[in-house]
Amino acid sequence: MRLAELQELGLKNIGNVYHNLSYDELIKHELANGEVQQTKKGATAVDTGIFTGRSPKDKYFVDRDPSNKYIAWGDVNKKVSPEVFEELLEVAKTQLSNKDLYVTDVFCGSSPASKRSVRFVSEIAWQSHFVKNMFIRPTSSELEVFKSDFVVLNACKAVNKKWKEHGLNSEVFVMFDVENNIAIIGGTWYGGEMKKGIFSMMNYWLPLEGKLPMHCSVNVGEDGDTALFFGLSGTGKTTLSTDPKRALIGDDEHGWDNHGVFNFEGGCYAKVINLDEKSEPEIYGAIKANALLENVVMYGEGEVNYEDGSKTENTRVSYPIEHIVNHKKDLMAGHPQNIIFLTADAFGVLPPVSKLTRDQAMYYFLSGYTAKVAGTERGITEPVATFSACFGEAFLPLHPTVYAKLLGEKIDGHDVHVYLVNTGWTGGKYGVGHRMSIKDTRSCINAILDGSIKDSEFETTKTFRLNIPKTLGDINPDILNPRNAWADKTEFEKTRDELAKMFIENYKKYQEGAEVDYSEFGPKL
């Protein structure tokens, strides 16, 4: 690449520039630099340091006009002044100057009408490997004329020593300057900051063009029927969309425009804690050469212990989507026929599958519910309800109702069926009941996708007022109605009402000043 392109960014005395290296070249550098270990199956494994997840409290947008008129400022989207940003931009530039650099050029968005060109600059080879996995890899002819729409300077080795003086959260900084099309990262090595950072930017850009960005996975059947799977981390988004009978479009980030849905990414980022070859053969098989494991425990001669969460429960693997044999090469599909909201309800209250009305869909989309359980975070010993608007509030620069309104318009325009699927607990809450089996969850998903669920007779539950099938294939009917699955019915009703109160309380923030109040379609006590 032209050295001037990096010098224009303010980088000085640049050493070697490793620009768009091949996988073989990157892995050679990673091993030579001592950044990774190699597994028996040819994948590389990296430790991301003290940060094994994102740092949402250290994420900021620069307070500039006109983006400051659109951004929903608050706990999710925090302001930083242009002056502080410029100071930290200099910190990042200083860190990346006088160094050999890895530069990777990629696309975000498979739709020609919506894609953005992004350039990542880092001093660490495995971070180039990560973004090469996660984003869409341009062809050699596309690289010849590549011009970046947005630049990410990943100066992860730098920290903000003046964070208290600046009034920030810590010495870590992840900052976005919308008007100048640049982001800077400092203090955290976690690769997911780069992936989700660009997702946040797509969540800013696309709605302003009338397109819906989505935190969901997508697959498509042989007949062209498209399904969306929304869900927070740990609900089964990647696992359930990876289906040998359906082509995968992508496992995490998509857009929906007038032509259909399209993947933002060119790879997958799957959780691997307790990964089992029998239960998740496609993901297990994808962990081979070019895949990059994060924070797993290794032993012997390159063996991986997927059951060991001593470093973190958030062990992951990134791999190019080509590692999934049955993926759709153009990463695009038509308008969906079915939308599935996935929730891991650790209270054991929600049914394994419910058919939602259009208005219920809007309520549960804005609620974005799942539950954390013991072991996923320090200090959690009982189930904790988590509400994340649109199943991805941490990545929404605009107000959640903007995305909900777009979803409602698209559901109406394309006659889409919406379902709520609980991949969490049954027969009791966490510690009493047991996790839904993947087999039963798969049966629910298959009945939705092949349309056989429509042949079921439905009943309506109390309190949550969800429409549930009385029978469904080979699934035990007692599981379909959660009350029947609990031995202690009084305890079920008490737990159900507790969860209903949490839903009602959470939704209050969407009622005041809303164009439409969907609270009528949530639980009633």
Salt bridges, closest charged atoms under 4 A:
GLU5 OE2 - ARG2 NE 3.71
GLU5 OE1 - ARG119 NH1 2.83
GLU30 OE2 - HIS129 ND1 2.69
ASP47 OD1 - LYS311 NZ 3.02
ASP63 OD2 - LYS79 NZ 3.93
ASP65 OD1 - LYS69 NZ 2.00
GLU86 OE2 - ARG64 NH2 3.07
GLU87 OE2 - LYS162 NZ 2.45
GLU87 OE2 - HIS166 NE2 3.25
GLU90 OE2 - LYS93 NZ 3.64
ASP105 OD2 - HIS19 NE2 2.69
ASP105 OD1 - ARG119 NE 2.65
GLU123 OE1 - LYS157 NZ 3.56
GLU165 OE2 - LYS162 NZ 3.88
ASP177 OD2 - ARG64 NH2 2.88
GLU209 OE2 - ARG116 NH2 2.96
GLU209 OE1 - LYS211 NZ 3.04
ASP225 OD2 - ARG246 NH1 2.84
ASP252 OD2 - LYS195 NZ 2.64
ASP252 OD2 - LYS196 NZ 2.66
ASP252 OD1 - HIS215 NE2 3.02
ASP252 OD1 - LYS237 NZ 3.03
GLU253 OE2 - LYS195 NZ 3.18
GLU253 OE2 - LYS196 NZ 3.47
GLU265 OE2 - LYS195 NZ 2.73
GLU303 OE2 - LYS40 NZ 3.02
GLU322 OE1 - ARG137 NH2 2.78
ASP330 OD1 - LYS328 NZ 3.03
ASP359 OD1 - ARG358 NH1 3.62
GLU377 OE2 - LYS372 NZ 2.88
GLU382 OE1 - LYS429 NZ 3.83
ASP412 OD2 - ARG358 NH2 2.92
GLU457 OE2 - LYS470 NZ 3.02
GLU493 OE2 - ARG483 NH2 2.91
ASP497 OD1 - ARG496 NE 3.08
GLU505 OE1 - LYS508 NZ 2.98
GLU515 OE2 - LYS405 NZ 3.81
GLU520 OE2 - LYS524 NZ 3.36
